[in-house]
């Protein structure tokens, strides 16, 4: 019975049916408890589209800055020659596409899988790149703390969001401290002497190498902060397109956007995100709920425009289909990449007794 259930769950049509059922439930909820759709429709009558175009460009600059931060993290984890920035940018955009159309933050694995395809044999592993993604996300902590602090001073965060923010900050600070400790630990055992799980953990640890290099860590933090700042101004610019808004209101919306999408129950959390934006705009800034909902739709479209547009272009350049993207998001692309243990009967090549952690290029790491 268990095996039959697994076969059914893994079947593509089952996933399609689940997705359709979830979208139907979302549509039913929006129809039953949603906004006045006539008000939402007519809110677009007076939109100044030049502001929308500007917001897309600002969002593109934000994505570029975040890519620079990830590139800095990658350069600390992999030996030279490092991947080119346009390669990292392409992988990052494909990850944004996967996050937009797939649930459960699948884009974090998809960007690793795409970048891994561009690395020559013997350069890093999926485990190492996953470590760099984790480190890259940790550098969000500082701009988020600044954003939340500014919002608390200038606007009123809804009570339902405060609990999630407190949990995020607590978990983020804990993970950051743990990552620093793990990155600074010294491993004296040679990788080839470790079992496969420990090899993967050791290489994932190398993805956190940036955590013990202050200059690189400061650079990654700086570019992540630039990315968040540009995103804040993109949110404000879309407000200007609808004829309302202040920077404090934009900060509040940016905070609520991230709270509403921290757990992606369905692609983009469409509907839930718009309600999370429209309600505080109506209660605190006297913006019509339908207008606020329409603003949320436009804002999500702007946020997705770069990731979906460029992500599709780079996906095609890689010769991949949407089905390949779903596979990457669900399982990763670590085939041929995972370290394997040498057979006991074959003599191993002589290895140095001590491999410094900071010199992965001389350590002869597999894949």
N, C-alpha and C positions, 0 to 999 in steps of 0.2 A: 504493500500500500504506500509506504514511504517513497519507494523508488518510482512508482507510477506518478505520485504527486510531484516529485522533482522533475520528471520528464514533462509533465503538463506545465509547470511553472516556467521552465526554461524555453518552452515553445514560443517562437516569435509572435504567433497569433494571440497567445495568452497575454503577452505584454501589451499588444495593441488594444485588446479588449479592456484591460485594466486602465490604460491611458484614456480611452474613449469614455469609460465609465466615470473616471475622475473629472474629465472635462465637462461631462453632462451634469455631474453634481455641482460643479462650480457654476455652470450656466444657470441651473435651476436656482441656486442660492442667490445669484445676482439678479435674476428675474423676480424672485420673491422678496428679497430684502435689499435689493440694489437701489441705485439712485433713480431719479426721474430721467429716463433715457432721452426724452425730448430736450431736457435742459443740457444733458451731456452733448447731444448732437449740435445744438445751437451755440454751445460754448466755443466751438471752432470757427464760428462765423467771423469773429473779430480777432482771430489770432494773427499776429505779425510774424510771418514766416521767415523773415530775415533774422529774427532772434533765434528761431529754431535752427537755422543753418549755422549761425554762429555757435550755438550750443553743441552742435555735432563736431565742429572743429575743435572746440575746447575739450570735448570728451576724447577726441583723437589724441590731443596733446597729453591728456591725463593718462591714457593707455600707454603712450610712448614713455612717459616718465616712470611708470610702474615697471615697464619692460627693462628700462635701464637698471632699476633696482634689482630685478631678478638676475640680470646679466652680471652685475657685480657679485651677487651671491654665488652664481655658477662658476665664475672665474676663480673663486677661492677654493672650490671643491674639485675642479678638474685640472689635470695637467695641461701644459701648453702643447700645441696651439689651441687656444680657446675657441669656442664657436663664435661665428660672426653675429653682430647685433641683429641683422635682418633675419637670420635663422631663428634667433631667440624670439624676435618680434612675431614671426610667423607662427611659431609654436604657441606663444601667449594668446594670439588672436584666435587660433583654433580652440584653445581652452575656453576662451570667452564664449565662443559659439556653442560649445558643448554645455557650458553652464546655463546658457539661455534656453536651450531646447531639450536638455536632459535633466532629470531630477538628481538630487543627492550630491551636488557639487562634483559631477563627473568630469568637469573640465580640468580639474587639478591633475587627474591621471592622464587625460587626453593630451594636455600640453607636454607632459613628460614623454608620452609615447611618440609624439610627433618629433620632438627634439632628439630623442634617442635614435630615430631613423637617420638623422643627419650626422651622427657622430661616427667617425671611423672605428673599425674594429680595434678593440683594446683601449677604447677611451671611455672611462666611467661606466656606470651601470644604471639601470632603472632605479635601484635602491638609493644610489647616491643622488640622482636627480630628484627623487621624491623628498629626500632630506633637504634639498635646496628649496623646494616648494614650501615645505614646512617653515624653514628659516625665513623665506620671503614673506610669508603670511604673518610671522611674528613681528616683523617690522611695521605692520599696520598698527601695533599697539600704541605707539607714541602719538601719531596724528589722531587716532581715535580718542585718546585721553584728552588731547587739546580740543578736539571738536566737541566732545561731551561737556567739558568744562565751560567752553564758550556758550554752548546751548543752555546749560543750567543757569548761567548768569544773565542771558538775554531773552530766554523764552521759557515756557513751561512744558516740560516733557510729561506726557501722559503717564499715569501710574502704571498702566499695563506694560509700558516699555521700560520703566525703571528697573524692574526685576531682571529683565533680559540683559540690560546694559550692565548692571552690577555683576551678573553671572559672567558675562563676556569679559569684563575687566579682571575679575578674580581669576578666571581660567587663563586669560592671556598673560597676566603677570606670573602665574605659576608656571605655565609652559615656557615662558621666556627664561625664567630662572633655571628651570630644569635643562633647557637647551644649552645655556651657557655652561652649566656644570658638565653635561655630557660631552660638549665640544672640547672641553679642557682636559678630559680624562685621557690618560696615556695608555695605549695598548701595547704590550710588549710581545704578544704572540704574533707570529707570522700568519697572514691570512690563510695560506695553504694548509696550516696545521689546524684550522678551525673547522667545525662542522658547518654545513650549508646555512642553517639559520643564523649562526653567529657571524658568518661572512657577510650575509645580507645586512645585519644590524651594524657591523663595523663599517660597511660602505655607506649605509644611510647616515652614520655618524659623520662621515667625511663631507656630507652635504651641509653639515652645520659648521664647517670650518670657519665661515665668516664671523661666527659668534666670538671667536677669540682673536680677531684682528680688528682693533678699534677703528682704524682709518676706513677700511672697507665697510664695516658695520655702520659707521657714521654716514658714509656715502649712500648706502642702501636706505637708511632712515630718512636722509634728506630727500631722495628722489621719491620715496613713498609719500612723504609729506607734501611734496610738490604735486604728486598725483591726486591726493585727497583735496588739496586746495583748489586745483583746477576743476575737480568734480563738483566742489561746492559752488564754484562760479558757473558751471554748466547748469546746475539746479536753479540758481538764481536767474540765469539768462532765459531759461524756459518760462519762469514766472513772468519775466518782463514781456514775453511773447503773449501771455494771457492778460497783461495789463495790471498786474498786482505784484506784491512781494517786496520783501526786504531781505537783507543778508541774514539776520537772526531767523526769519521764517525759513529761509533756504537751509540754514544749519539744522533746524528742527526736522525739516523734511528729509535731509540726508541721513540724519540719525535714525529716523523711523524707517526709511527705506532699507537700511542695513539690518535693523531689528526684524523687519517683516520678511526678509529673505535669508536670514541666517540658517533656517531650516527649510529648504526648498521642498515642499510637499508635492508640488507639480511644477512643470517648467515655468520659471519666472514668477511663480505664485501670483499669476495674473488674477486680478479681482481683489485678492487679499491685500496686495500692495497698494492698490488704488484706494481701498477703503481706509487703510492705515494712514494714508496721506490726506485724504479728503476730510476725515472727521476732525482732526486737530485744526486744520485750516478753517473749518466752519466754526468751531467753538472758540478759537483764540483770535482769529483774524477776520471773522465775519465774511468769509468767502462762501458763496453758494456751494452747497454740497455737490451739485451736478457739475459746476465749474471746476471744483477741486478734483472730482473724479476724472474729468476730461484732462485736466492738467496732469494727473497721475499717469494716464494712458500715454500722453505725449512725452512725458519725462521718461517713462520706461522705453518708449520707442527710440528716443535719443540715446539712452544708455545702451540699448542693444544694437544700435545702428552700426557702430564701429566693429563690435565683436562679431555680429552676424555677417555684415557685408564683407569685411576683410577676412573673417574666418572662413567663409565659403570660398573666397578667392584662393586663399592659401591651401585650403583642403583640396581644391581642384589641382593646384600646382603640385601637390604631393601625390596626385593620382589616386586619391582616396574618395570613397563614397560616404554617404550618410550612415550606411550600415557599418562601414569600418569605424566611423566615429562612435557609434553606439557600442561597438565591441571594445574600443579603447577605453571608453568611459566606464564600462562595466568590469573589465578585467586588467587593464593596463596592457603594455606591449613589451613584456619581458621575456618573450621566447628567445632563446639563443643568447640571453643576456645573463641569466642566473648563474652564479658560480657553481661549479660541480667539483666534487671531491675526486682526487686521483685514486685509481685502483691500488690496492695495497701491494699487489705483486710487482708493480712497476716502480723502479727506483725514481724518486723525485729529484729534480735538479737541486743542487746546493743552494740554500737560501741564507741570507744574513740572519744573525740571531736577533737583531734589533732593527726594526724599520721605523724611522721617525714618522710620526703622523703627518707632519707638514710636507712630506716629500712623496706624494702619491705617484709621481712620474717615475721615480727610481724604484718603487716598490714592485713594479711589474704586476699591477692589478689586472685580473681578468675582466674582460668585457664591460 
